[in-house]
């Protein structure tokens, strides 16, 4: 279906069923393409039918190719399939698909779902998709693969503490170097015949060189 143009078969009843305007948090009226749609979750999928992670990813892609499927996730490790879809009773004139058609599609792909392991609920497109994606209340952070949320939070605290420690150490080193530089300038203000302490290291070499140049010029 070409999404750039609307179907020529849209009836007046279809137009009357179009989602009403929804006011977002910024006070701007936005027309939502969907209102209440469906979310179905198929659990306890046979891993032999999902085969492997690449095959599961291809199945997810083929599901998303259907216009009536809004979002979906095929999880090989958790052995589940989650599909958000536009069901036939939804009040819009977008492409629709029934739960039974989804089950038949998966069967053609070699995945036979268990009806007693299936759950379905209403899915509010505005609250659970639009607001979640475009107006999040807080910045969401994904936990890296292989870590639990608690482990990742603990690592974050330790990492931030280490960074602060390294930062404070560098600041202290710079302050000490700056203090040495200021004391060196004070020594330059003394009379040339006054006894001066020779600093060691690279700074001492520089001061010795400048001292020799002054004696030659004088």
Residue pairs with C-beta under 8 A, 6 or more apart in sequence:
1 7
1 67
1 95
3 67
7 93
10 93
14 93
15 93
17 91
17 92
17 93
18 31
18 91
18 92
18 93
19 31
19 32
19 33
19 34
19 35
19 91
19 92
20 35
21 29
21 30
21 31
22 29
22 30
22 31
22 32
22 126
23 29
23 30
24 30
24 130
24 131
24 135
25 131
25 135
30 130
32 125
32 126
32 130
33 92
33 94
33 125
34 70
34 86
34 90
34 92
34 94
34 125
35 90
35 91
35 92
35 124
35 125
35 126
36 90
36 91
36 122
36 123
36 124
36 125
37 70
37 84
37 85
37 86
37 87
37 90
37 122
37 123
37 125
38 84
38 85
38 86
38 87
38 90
38 99
38 120
38 121
38 122
38 123
39 82
39 83
39 84
39 120
39 121
39 122
39 123
40 82
40 83
40 85
40 99
40 102
40 118
40 119
40 120
41 80
41 81
41 82
41 83
41 118
41 119
41 120
42 80
42 81
42 82
42 83
42 106
42 113
42 114
42 117
42 118
43 79
43 80
43 114
43 117
43 118
43 119
44 79
44 80
44 114
44 117
45 79
45 80
45 81
45 111
45 113
46 79
46 111
46 112
47 76
47 79
49 110
49 111
49 112
50 56
50 59
50 74
50 76
50 79
50 111
52 76
53 76
53 77
55 76
56 74
56 75
56 76
57 74
59 74
59 81
59 106
59 109
59 111
60 72
60 73
60 74
62 109
63 69
63 72
63 74
63 83
63 105
64 71
64 72
66 95
66 97
66 105
67 94
67 95
68 85
68 86
68 94
68 95
68 96
68 97
69 83
69 84
69 85
69 86
69 97
70 84
70 85
70 86
70 125
70 129
71 83
71 84
71 129
72 81
72 82
72 83
72 84
72 85
73 81
73 82
74 81
75 81
75 82
81 106
81 111
81 113
83 102
84 123
84 129
85 97
85 102
86 92
86 94
86 95
86 96
86 97
87 96
87 97
87 98
87 99
88 96
88 97
88 98
90 96
99 120
103 113
106 112
106 113
123 129
143 149
143 152
144 152
147 155
180 203
184 199
184 203
184 207
187 196
187 197
187 207
190 196
192 214
192 218
198 204
198 207
198 208
199 207
